[in-house]
């Protein structure tokens, strides 16, 4: 290539999952691979959903555009679903269906911010968020990770980071990568902070169907003025095992959605019609199926925590929750990438390094245990307990972490 590309995008690190999966090229791990890299449900959508979609492919309308914001009947189904999940009313005009939560995030940020603006981002951050902000020329102002609180944000610390350039506070709950769920009272405090400072509270709630016990994520939607300072990013991809269908959503005031649709029209026009029908079917008919999967994930989480806590494990579980374990590795001075490469090379475990989720997190690793079955978790965790932490005699650090 002879021509230059944007300096903003050239400075962004390549996608972490693509990078880590690239380590497998030409590699023959000593044990069968345990893939803890990407958070994808290991189960398929239910047969009744896929049969329904198969029938719809015969309808000529299925191959056509929908309104930019989505079909009215699908957005009505979303509003009905939110009465169950959040105990509150939202209006179809406050909903825009998107191509995954990732596109909803882009819509939110390009609607909120200009290049040079700031967004307060809680560490560890879902890596796609800082990547997108960097590409857009928006400055990430990081709120530090507090291991003692297991990743729950500190409202005072976030308040101290807000400046005249701040446009939003960005949080993910349940967190990717820690699994931590922000308590409803903390969400309320953050919403009050956003209101006082006249900025937006942006919550990415991709995993909101997997909160232990099926508890309500928060009560912001019960506030009749919720949409003045709150923007929600949501997804049905994990909820209904539709990750490849890219079933995302942006929820905000009608005014905000009206502006976001200007970008939606230039970016994607609309969420695919087949995806919208899948979302509608899931919301109307799969509550029991979703609840059973949530309970299954809760059991996996309990097994994972118990196995990790067994004596002799040099790796320490710093935080965990739906789908994820956030682990401190025992190699002082080593980066997460160095440790992750050793783990796949020597133990056949593929996972993500902590620094993929923000600066200063080289001492951590992210494990996505939600994509392996419950009976596979003990053997997977055993590989961490049995992992050698001493270097070969006189080999020192170079023997533990040779150059790739």
DARA-V779284 format. One record per pair of residues at least 12 apart in sequence whose ideal C-beta (glycine too) atoms are under 10 Angstrom apart, sorted by the first residue. I is the first residue (numbers start at 1). J is the second residue. D is the distance in whole Angstrom. If there is no record, write none. Layout:
i j d
I J D
I J D
//
This chain:
i j d
6 135 8
6 137 9
7 137 10
8 115 8
8 134 6
8 135 5
8 136 8
8 137 6
8 138 10
9 131 9
9 134 8
9 135 5
9 136 10
10 135 10
11 134 7
11 135 9
12 130 9
12 131 5
12 132 9
12 133 10
12 134 5
12 135 6
13 127 8
13 130 9
13 131 7
13 134 9
13 355 9
13 356 8
14 131 9
15 127 8
15 128 8
15 131 8
15 356 9
16 37 9
16 38 10
16 127 5
16 128 9
16 131 9
16 337 10
16 340 10
16 352 6
16 353 8
16 355 9
16 356 4
16 357 8
16 366 9
17 37 6
17 38 5
17 39 10
17 127 9
17 128 10
17 350 10
17 352 7
17 356 9
17 368 10
19 337 9
19 340 10
19 352 9
19 353 9
19 356 8
20 35 10
20 37 6
20 38 9
20 337 9
20 340 7
20 341 9
20 344 8
20 350 6
20 351 8
20 352 6
20 353 8
20 356 8
21 35 9
21 37 7
21 38 8
21 344 10
21 350 7
23 37 10
23 337 9
23 340 8
23 341 6
23 344 6
23 345 8
23 350 8
23 404 8
24 37 10
24 344 7
24 350 7
27 341 10
27 344 7
27 345 7
27 348 9
27 350 10
28 345 9
28 348 9
29 343 10
29 344 6
29 345 7
29 346 8
29 347 7
29 348 3
29 349 8
29 350 9
30 345 9
30 346 7
30 347 8
30 348 6
31 346 9
31 347 7
31 348 4
31 349 8
31 379 9
31 383 7
32 348 6
32 379 9
33 344 8
33 347 10
33 348 5
33 349 8
33 350 6
34 343 10
34 344 9
34 347 8
34 348 6
34 349 5
34 350 7
34 351 9
34 367 10
34 369 10
34 372 7
34 376 7
34 377 10
34 379 8
34 380 5
34 381 10
34 383 7
35 344 10
35 348 10
35 349 8
35 350 5
35 351 9
35 368 8
35 371 7
35 372 7
35 380 10
36 324 9
36 325 8
36 327 10
36 343 9
36 349 6
36 350 6
36 351 5
36 352 8
36 365 9
36 366 8
36 367 5
36 368 5
36 369 6
36 370 9
36 371 7
36 372 7
36 380 7
37 340 9
37 344 9
37 349 9
37 350 5
37 351 6
37 352 6
37 366 9
37 367 9
37 368 6
37 371 8
38 243 9
38 350 9
38 351 10
38 352 8
38 368 6
38 370 10
38 371 7
39 176 7
39 177 9
39 179 10
39 206 9
39 207 8
39 238 7
39 243 9
39 322 9
39 323 5
39 324 7
39 352 10
39 366 9
39 367 10
39 368 4
39 369 9
39 370 6
39 371 6
40 237 9
40 238 8
40 241 9
40 243 6
40 244 9
40 323 9
40 368 8
40 370 8
40 371 5
41 210 10
41 237 9
41 238 6
41 239 9
41 240 9
41 241 5
41 242 9
41 243 7
41 293 7
41 296 10
41 297 9
41 323 9
41 370 7
41 371 7
42 241 9
42 296 10
42 300 10
42 370 8
42 371 5
42 372 6
42 373 6
42 376 9
43 241 6
43 289 10
43 293 7
43 296 8
43 371 10
43 373 9
44 241 6
44 242 10
45 240 6
45 241 5
45 242 6
45 243 10
45 244 10
45 245 9
45 278 8
45 281 9
45 282 8
45 286 9
45 289 9
46 240 8
46 241 8
46 281 10
46 282 9
46 285 9
46 286 7
46 288 10
46 289 5
46 290 10
46 293 10
48 281 8
48 285 7
48 286 8
48 289 9
49 240 7
49 241 9
49 242 8
49 277 10
49 278 6
49 281 6
49 282 7
49 285 8
49 286 7
49 289 9
50 278 9
50 281 10
52 277 7
52 278 8
52 280 10
52 281 5
52 282 10
52 285 9
53 242 10
53 245 9
53 274 6
53 275 9
53 277 7
53 278 6
53 281 8
55 277 10
56 273 8
56 274 6
56 277 6
56 278 9
56 281 9
57 274 7
59 273 9
59 274 10
59 277 9
61 273 7
62 272 9
62 273 5
62 274 6
62 276 10
62 277 7
63 272 9
63 273 7
63 274 9
64 270 10
64 273 7
65 269 6
65 270 6
65 272 10
65 273 8
66 97 8
66 269 9
66 270 5
66 271 7
66 272 8
66 273 5
66 275 10
66 276 6
66 277 10
67 96 10
67 97 9
67 261 9
67 269 9
67 270 7
68 96 8
68 97 9
68 257 10
68 260 9
68 261 5
68 262 9
68 263 10
68 264 5
68 265 5
68 267 10
68 268 9
68 269 6
68 270 5
68 271 9
69 92 8
69 93 8
69 94 10
69 95 7
69 96 5
69 97 7
69 98 9
69 250 9
69 257 7
69 258 9
69 260 9
69 261 6
69 264 7
69 265 10
69 270 8
69 271 9
70 92 9
70 95 7
70 96 7
70 97 3
70 98 9
70 249 8
70 264 10
70 270 7
70 271 6
70 273 9
70 275 9
70 276 6
70 279 9
70 280 10
71 92 10
71 97 8
71 270 9
71 271 9
71 273 7
71 276 5
71 277 8
71 279 10
71 280 8
72 92 6
72 93 10
73 92 9
73 276 9
73 277 9
73 280 7
74 92 9
74 95 9
74 97 7
74 249 10
74 271 9
74 273 9
74 275 9
74 276 5
74 277 7
74 278 10
74 279 6
74 280 5
74 281 10
74 283 8
75 90 9
75 91 9
75 92 4
75 93 8
75 94 9
75 95 5
75 96 8
75 97 7
75 249 9
75 276 9
75 279 10
75 280 9
76 91 10
76 92 6
76 95 9
76 280 9
76 283 10
77 92 9
77 95 10
77 276 9
77 279 7
77 280 5
77 281 9
77 282 9
77 283 5
77 284 6
78 90 8
78 92 8
78 94 10
78 95 5
78 97 8
78 234 9
78 236 9
78 249 7
78 251 8
78 276 10
78 279 7
78 280 8
78 283 7
79 91 7
79 92 6
79 93 10
79 94 8
79 95 7
79 251 10
79 283 10
80 280 10
80 283 7
80 284 8
81 209 10
81 236 9
81 239 10
81 279 9
81 280 10
81 282 9
81 283 4
81 284 8
81 287 9
82 94 10
82 95 9
82 221 7
82 232 10
82 234 9
82 251 8
82 283 9
83 221 9
84 216 10
84 283 9
84 287 7
85 205 10
85 208 7
85 209 8
85 211 10
85 214 9
85 216 7
85 217 7
85 221 9
85 234 10
85 239 10
85 283 10
85 287 10
85 290 10
86 205 10
86 208 9
86 216 6
86 217 7
86 218 8
86 219 8
86 220 8
86 221 5
86 222 8
86 226 10
86 232 10
87 216 6
87 219 7
87 221 8
87 222 7
88 216 9
88 219 8
88 220 8
88 221 4
88 222 5
88 223 9
88 224 10
88 226 8
89 221 8
89 222 9
89 224 9
90 221 6
90 226 8
90 227 8
90 232 9
90 251 6
90 252 10
91 227 9
91 251 10
91 253 10
91 254 7
91 257 10
92 254 10
92 257 10
93 253 9
93 254 4
93 255 10
93 257 7
93 258 9
94 221 10
94 226 9
94 227 6
94 232 9
94 250 9
94 251 6
94 252 6
94 253 6
94 254 6
94 255 10
94 256 8
94 257 6
95 232 10
95 234 9
95 249 6
95 250 8
95 251 6
95 252 9
95 254 10
95 257 7
96 108 10
96 248 9
96 249 7
96 250 4
96 251 8
96 252 8
96 256 9
96 257 5
96 258 10
96 260 6
96 261 7
96 263 10
96 264 6
96 270 9
96 271 9
97 234 10
97 236 9
97 247 8
97 248 7
97 249 6
97 250 8
97 264 9
97 270 7
97 271 4
97 272 9
97 275 8
97 276 6
97 279 7
98 233 9
98 234 9
98 235 9
98 246 8
98 247 9
98 248 4
98 249 6
98 250 6
98 260 9
98 264 7
98 267 9
98 268 7
98 270 9
98 271 6
98 275 10
99 245 9
99 246 4
99 247 9
99 248 6
99 264 9
99 267 8
99 268 5
99 269 10
99 270 9
99 271 6
99 272 8
99 275 8
100 128 10
100 206 9
100 233 10
100 235 7
100 236 10
100 237 7
100 242 10
100 243 8
100 244 10
100 245 9
100 246 4
100 247 7
100 248 4
100 249 9
100 268 10
100 271 9
100 275 9
101 126 9
101 128 9
101 172 10
101 204 6
101 205 9
101 206 5
101 207 10
101 233 5
101 234 7
101 235 4
101 236 9
101 237 7
101 238 9
101 246 9
101 247 9
101 248 4
101 249 8
101 250 9
102 126 10
102 128 6
102 129 9
102 132 8
102 204 10
102 206 9
102 233 9
102 235 9
102 237 10
102 246 8
102 248 7
103 233 9
103 246 8
103 248 6
103 249 10
103 250 8
103 263 9
103 264 8
103 267 7
103 268 6
103 271 8
104 202 10
104 204 8
104 206 9
104 231 9
104 232 9
104 233 5
104 234 7
104 235 8
104 248 5
104 249 6
104 250 4
104 251 9
104 252 10
104 260 9
104 264 10
104 271 10
105 126 9
105 128 7
105 129 6
105 132 6
105 133 9
105 170 9
105 202 8
105 204 7
105 206 10
105 231 10
105 233 5
105 248 8
105 250 8
106 128 9
106 132 6
106 135 9
106 136 8
106 233 10
106 250 10
106 260 10
106 263 8
106 264 10
106 267 7
106 268 10
107 231 9
107 233 9
107 248 9
107 250 5
107 252 9
107 256 9
107 257 9
107 259 9
107 260 4
107 261 9
107 262 10
107 263 5
107 264 6
107 267 7
107 268 9
108 168 8
108 170 9
108 200 8
108 202 6
108 204 9
108 231 5
108 232 9
108 233 6
108 250 6
108 251 10
108 252 7
108 256 8
108 260 7
108 263 10
109 129 9
109 132 6
109 133 7
109 135 10
109 136 6
109 138 7
109 167 9
109 168 8
109 170 9
109 202 8
109 231 10
109 233 10
109 263 10
110 132 9
110 136 7
110 138 9
110 259 9
110 260 8
110 262 9
110 263 5
110 264 10
110 266 10
110 267 9
111 167 10
111 200 9
111 231 8
111 250 9
111 252 8
111 256 6
111 257 9
111 258 10
111 259 5
111 260 5
111 261 9
111 262 8
111 263 7
111 264 10
112 138 9
112 167 5
112 168 5
112 170 10
112 199 9
112 200 6
112 202 8
112 231 7
112 252 10
112 256 8
112 259 9
112 260 9
113 133 8
113 136 7
113 137 9
113 138 5
113 139 10
113 165 10
113 166 10
113 167 5
113 168 7
113 200 10
114 136 9
114 137 8
114 138 8
114 165 10
114 167 8
115 136 7
115 137 3
115 138 7
115 139 9
116 137 6
116 138 8
116 139 7
116 165 7
117 133 9
117 136 9
117 137 9
117 138 5
117 139 7
117 165 6
117 166 8
117 167 5
117 168 9
118 133 9
118 138 7
118 139 5
118 140 8
118 141 5
118 161 8
118 162 8
118 163 6
118 164 9
118 165 4
118 166 5
118 167 7
118 168 9
118 199 10
119 133 6
119 136 10
119 138 6
119 139 7
119 140 6
119 141 7
119 142 10
119 165 10
119 166 7
119 167 6
119 168 5
119 169 8
119 170 5
119 199 9
119 200 9
119 202 8
120 139 10
120 140 8
120 141 5
120 142 8
120 143 6
120 153 10
120 157 9
120 158 6
120 159 9
120 160 10
120 161 5
120 162 6
120 163 9
120 166 6
120 167 9
120 168 7
120 169 5
120 170 7
120 171 9
120 190 10
120 193 10
120 194 10
120 199 9
120 201 10
120 202 10
121 133 8
121 138 10
121 139 10
121 140 5
121 141 7
121 142 6
121 143 7
121 158 10
121 161 9
121 168 9
121 169 8
121 170 5
121 171 8
121 172 9
121 202 10
121 358 8
122 142 8
122 143 5
122 144 9
122 145 8
122 151 8
122 152 9
122 153 5
122 154 9
122 157 9
122 158 7
122 169 8
122 170 7
122 171 5
122 172 7
122 173 9
122 175 8
122 178 10
122 180 10
122 182 9
122 190 10
122 358 9
123 140 10
123 142 5
123 143 6
123 144 6
123 145 4
123 146 9
123 151 9
123 153 10
123 178 10
123 354 10
123 357 7
123 358 4
123 359 8
123 360 7
123 361 7
124 142 10
124 145 6
124 151 7
124 172 9
124 175 7
124 176 9
124 177 5
124 178 6
124 180 9
124 318 10
124 319 9
124 326 7
124 354 7
124 355 10
124 356 9
124 357 4
124 358 5
124 360 10
124 361 6
124 364 7
124 366 8
125 140 7
125 142 7
125 143 9
125 145 9
125 170 8
125 171 9
125 172 8
125 175 9
125 176 9
125 177 9
125 204 10
125 356 10
125 357 6
125 358 5
125 359 10
125 361 9
126 170 9
126 171 10
126 172 5
126 175 8
126 176 5
126 177 7
126 204 7
126 206 8
126 356 10
126 357 7
126 358 10
127 176 9
127 177 8
127 352 8
127 355 10
127 356 5
127 357 6
127 358 8
127 366 10
128 176 9
128 204 10
129 170 6
129 172 8
129 176 10
129 202 9
129 204 8
129 233 10
129 357 10
129 358 10
130 142 8
130 170 9
130 356 10
130 357 9
130 358 7
130 359 9
131 356 10
133 170 8
138 165 10
138 167 8
138 168 9
139 163 10
139 165 7
139 166 9
140 170 9
140 358 8
140 359 9
141 158 9
141 161 5
141 162 8
141 163 8
141 165 9
141 166 7
141 169 10
141 170 10
142 161 8
142 358 6
142 359 7
142 360 8
143 155 10
143 157 6
143 158 5
143 159 10
143 160 9
143 161 6
143 169 8
143 170 9
143 171 9
143 358 10
144 157 7
144 161 10
144 358 9
144 359 10
144 360 8
144 361 10
145 175 10
145 178 8
145 180 10
145 318 9
145 319 9
145 326 9
145 354 9
145 357 9
145 358 8
145 360 8
145 361 7
145 364 8
147 178 10
147 316 10
147 318 5
147 319 8
147 326 9
147 328 8
147 363 10
147 364 9
148 318 10
149 180 8
149 186 10
149 319 9
150 175 10
150 178 7
150 179 9
150 180 6
150 181 10
150 317 10
150 318 7
150 319 4
150 320 8
150 321 9
150 326 8
151 173 10
151 174 10
151 175 6
151 177 9
151 178 4
151 179 8
151 180 4
151 181 9
151 182 9
151 318 8
151 319 5
151 320 10
151 321 9
151 326 7
152 173 9
152 175 9
152 178 9
152 180 6
152 181 8
152 182 6
152 183 7
152 186 6
152 319 9
153 169 9
153 171 6
153 173 9
153 175 9
153 180 9
153 182 6
153 183 10
153 186 6
153 187 9
153 189 9
153 190 7
154 186 9
155 169 10
155 185 10
155 186 7
155 187 10
155 188 10
155 189 5
155 190 6
155 192 9
155 193 6
156 189 9
156 193 9
158 171 9
158 189 9
158 190 7
158 193 7
158 194 10
159 189 10
159 190 9
159 193 6
159 196 9
159 197 8
162 193 8
162 194 9
162 196 9
162 197 5
162 199 7
163 197 10
164 197 10
166 194 10
166 197 7
166 198 10
166 199 6
166 200 10
167 198 10
167 199 6
167 200 7
167 202 9
168 194 8
168 199 6
168 200 4
168 201 7
168 202 5
168 229 10
168 231 7
169 190 6
169 191 9
169 193 7
169 194 6
169 197 9
169 199 7
169 200 7
169 201 5
169 202 7
169 203 9
169 229 10
170 200 9
170 201 9
170 202 5
170 203 8
170 204 7
170 231 9
170 233 9
171 186 9
171 187 8
171 190 7
171 201 8
171 202 7
171 203 6
171 204 7
171 205 9
172 202 10
172 203 8
172 204 4
172 205 8
172 206 7
172 207 8
172 233 9
173 186 9
173 187 7
173 203 6
173 204 8
173 205 6
173 206 9
173 207 8
173 208 8
173 211 9
173 217 7
173 218 8
173 321 9
174 204 10
174 205 8
174 206 8
174 207 4
174 208 7
174 209 10
174 210 7
174 211 6
174 212 9
174 217 8
174 321 5
174 322 5
174 323 8
174 324 8
175 204 9
175 207 8
175 319 8
175 320 10
175 321 7
175 322 9
175 323 10
175 324 7
175 326 8
175 357 10
176 204 8
176 206 7
176 207 7
176 321 10
176 322 9
176 323 7
176 324 6
176 326 10
176 357 9
176 366 8
176 368 9
177 319 9
177 321 10
177 323 9
177 324 6
177 325 9
177 326 6
177 327 10
177 352 7
177 354 8
177 356 8
177 357 5
177 358 10
177 361 9
177 364 8
177 365 9
177 366 4
177 367 9
177 368 8
178 318 7
178 319 4
178 320 7
178 321 7
178 324 6
178 325 8
178 326 4
178 327 10
178 357 9
178 364 9
178 366 8
179 207 8
179 210 9
179 301 8
179 304 10
179 317 10
179 319 6
179 320 5
179 321 3
179 322 6
179 323 6
179 324 4
179 325 7
179 326 7
179 366 9
179 367 10
179 368 10
179 369 9
179 370 9
180 318 10
180 319 5
180 320 8
180 321 6
180 322 10
180 324 9
180 326 8
181 207 9
181 208 9
181 210 9
181 211 6
181 212 8
181 215 8
181 217 8
181 218 10
181 321 6
181 322 8
182 203 8
182 205 10
182 217 8
182 218 8
183 218 9
184 215 8
184 216 7
184 217 7
184 218 4
184 219 6
184 220 9
185 218 9
185 219 9
186 218 9
187 201 8
187 203 7
187 217 8
187 218 4
187 219 8
187 220 6
187 230 9
188 218 7
188 219 7
188 220 7
188 223 9
190 203 9
190 218 10
190 220 10
190 229 10
190 230 10
191 203 9
191 218 8
191 219 10
191 220 6
191 223 8
191 225 10
191 226 8
191 228 10
191 229 6
191 230 6
192 229 9
193 229 9
194 228 9
194 229 4
194 230 7
194 231 10
195 223 10
195 225 8
195 228 7
195 229 5
195 230 9
196 229 9
197 229 9
198 228 9
198 229 8
199 229 7
200 228 9
200 229 6
200 230 7
200 231 5
200 252 8
200 256 9
201 220 8
201 226 10
201 229 6
201 230 5
201 231 7
201 232 9
202 229 10
202 230 8
202 231 5
202 232 8
202 233 7
202 250 10
202 252 9
203 217 8
203 218 8
203 220 8
203 230 7
203 231 8
203 232 5
203 233 7
203 234 9
203 251 10
204 231 10
204 232 8
204 233 4
204 234 8
204 235 8
205 217 6
205 218 9
205 232 6
205 233 7
205 234 5
205 235 8
205 249 10
205 251 9
206 233 7
206 234 7
206 235 4
206 236 9
206 237 8
206 238 6
206 239 9
206 248 8
206 322 10
206 323 10
207 234 10
207 235 8
207 238 6
207 239 9
207 297 9
207 321 8
207 322 5
207 323 6
207 324 9
207 370 9
208 232 9
208 234 7
208 235 9
208 238 9
208 239 8
208 322 9
209 234 10
209 235 9
209 236 8
209 238 7
209 239 4
209 240 9
209 287 10
209 290 6
209 291 9
209 293 8
209 294 6
209 297 10
209 322 9
210 238 7
210 239 8
210 290 9
210 293 8
210 294 5
210 296 10
210 297 5
210 298 8
210 301 9
210 321 8
210 322 4
210 323 7
210 370 8
211 294 8
211 298 10
211 321 8
211 322 7
212 294 8
212 295 9
212 297 9
212 298 5
212 301 8
212 302 9
212 321 8
212 322 7
213 294 9
213 295 9
213 298 8
214 290 9
214 291 6
214 294 6
214 295 9
214 298 9
217 232 10
218 230 10
218 232 10
220 232 8
221 251 9
225 253 10
226 251 10
226 252 10
226 253 9
227 251 8
227 252 6
227 253 4
227 254 8
227 255 8
227 256 7
227 257 9
228 253 7
228 255 10
228 256 10
229 253 9
230 251 8
230 252 7
230 253 9
230 256 10
231 250 7
231 251 7
231 252 4
231 253 8
231 256 7
231 257 10
231 260 9
232 249 8
232 250 7
232 251 4
232 252 7
233 248 7
233 249 8
233 250 6
233 251 8
233 252 10
234 247 9
234 248 7
234 249 4
234 250 8
234 251 6
235 247 6
235 248 5
235 249 7
236 248 8
236 249 7
236 275 9
236 278 8
236 279 5
236 280 10
236 282 6
236 283 8
236 286 10
236 290 10
237 275 9
237 279 10
238 290 10
238 293 9
238 297 10
238 322 9
238 323 8
238 370 8
239 279 9
239 282 7
239 283 9
239 286 8
239 289 10
239 290 6
239 293 9
239 294 9
240 278 7
240 279 7
240 281 8
240 282 4
240 283 9
240 286 6
240 289 8
240 290 7
240 293 9
241 282 9
241 286 10
241 289 9
241 290 10
241 293 8
242 275 7
242 278 6
242 279 8
242 282 8
244 275 10
245 271 9
245 272 7
245 274 7
245 275 4
245 276 10
245 277 10
245 278 6
245 279 8
246 268 9
246 271 7
246 272 7
246 275 6
247 271 7
247 272 9
247 275 5
247 276 8
247 278 7
247 279 5
247 282 8
248 271 7
248 275 9
248 279 10
249 271 8
249 279 8
250 264 9
294 322 8
296 370 10
296 373 9
296 374 7
297 321 10
297 322 6
297 323 7
297 369 9
297 370 6
297 374 9
298 322 8
299 374 6
299 377 10
300 322 9
300 323 9
300 369 6
300 370 7
300 371 10
300 372 8
300 373 8
300 374 5
300 375 10
300 376 10
300 377 6
301 320 7
301 321 7
301 322 7
301 323 8
301 324 9
301 325 9
301 369 8
301 370 8
301 374 10
301 377 9
302 374 9
302 377 10
303 369 9
303 374 6
303 375 9
303 376 10
303 377 5
303 378 7
303 381 9
304 317 8
304 320 7
304 324 10
304 325 6
304 367 8
304 369 5
304 370 9
304 372 10
304 374 9
304 377 5
304 378 9
304 380 9
304 381 7
305 317 7
305 320 6
305 325 8
305 369 10
305 377 10
305 381 10
306 377 9
306 378 9
306 381 9
307 369 10
307 377 6
307 378 5
307 379 9
307 380 8
307 381 4
307 382 8
307 384 9
307 385 9
308 320 8
308 325 7
308 327 8
308 367 9
308 369 10
308 377 9
308 381 6
308 384 7
308 385 9
309 381 10
310 378 9
310 381 8
310 382 9
310 385 7
311 385 9
312 382 10
312 384 10
312 385 5
312 386 8
313 327 10
313 330 9
313 381 8
313 382 9
313 384 6
313 385 4
313 386 9
313 387 9
314 328 10
314 329 8
314 330 4
314 331 9
314 384 8
314 385 8
314 386 10
314 387 7
314 388 9
314 389 5
315 327 5
315 328 7
315 329 6
315 330 6
315 331 10
315 339 9
315 343 10
315 364 10
315 365 8
315 367 9
315 381 9
315 383 10
315 384 5
315 385 8
315 387 7
315 389 9
316 328 5
316 329 8
316 330 8
316 364 10
316 384 10
317 367 9
317 381 10
317 384 10
318 354 10
318 363 9
318 364 7
318 365 10
319 364 9
320 367 9
320 369 8
322 370 7
323 367 9
323 368 6
323 369 7
323 370 3
323 371 8
324 366 6
324 367 7
324 368 6
324 369 7
324 370 7
325 351 9
325 365 8
325 366 7
325 367 4
325 368 8
325 369 6
325 370 10
325 381 9
325 384 10
326 354 8
326 357 9
326 361 9
326 364 6
326 365 8
326 366 6
326 367 8
327 339 10
327 351 8
327 354 9
327 363 10
327 364 6
327 365 5
327 366 8
327 367 6
327 384 8
328 354 8
328 361 10
328 363 6
328 364 6
328 365 8
329 342 10
329 343 9
329 353 9
329 354 8
329 362 9
329 363 6
329 364 7
329 365 6
329 384 9
329 387 9
329 389 9
330 363 9
330 384 10
330 387 9
330 389 5
331 362 10
331 363 8
331 389 7
331 397 9
331 400 7
331 401 8
332 363 8
333 362 9
333 363 9
333 397 7
333 401 10
334 362 8
334 363 8
334 397 8
334 400 7
334 401 6
335 353 7
335 354 8
335 355 6
335 361 10
335 362 4
335 363 9
335 401 9
336 351 9
336 352 8
336 353 3
336 354 4
336 355 5
336 356 7
336 357 9
336 361 7
336 362 5
336 363 7
336 364 6
336 365 6
336 366 9
337 352 9
337 353 4
337 354 9
337 355 7
337 356 8
337 362 8
337 365 10
337 401 10
337 404 9
338 353 8
338 362 9
338 397 9
338 400 8
338 401 4
338 402 10
338 403 10
338 404 9
339 351 9
339 353 7
339 354 9
339 362 9
339 363 9
339 364 9
339 365 6
339 387 9
339 400 9
339 401 8
340 352 7
340 353 5
340 354 9
340 355 10
340 356 9
340 365 6
340 366 9
341 353 9
341 401 8
341 402 9
341 404 6
342 387 8
342 388 9
342 400 7
342 401 7
342 402 9
343 365 8
343 383 8
343 384 8
343 387 7
345 402 10
345 404 9
346 383 9
346 387 7
346 388 8
347 380 10
347 382 10
347 383 4
347 384 8
347 386 8
347 387 6
347 388 9
348 380 10
348 383 7
349 365 9
349 367 8
349 380 7
349 381 10
349 383 5
349 384 7
349 387 9
350 367 10
350 368 10
351 365 5
351 366 6
351 367 5
351 368 7
351 369 10
351 384 10
352 364 10
352 365 7
352 366 4
352 367 8
352 368 8
353 365 6
353 366 8
354 366 7
365 384 9
367 380 8
367 381 9
367 384 9
369 381 9
388 400 8
//
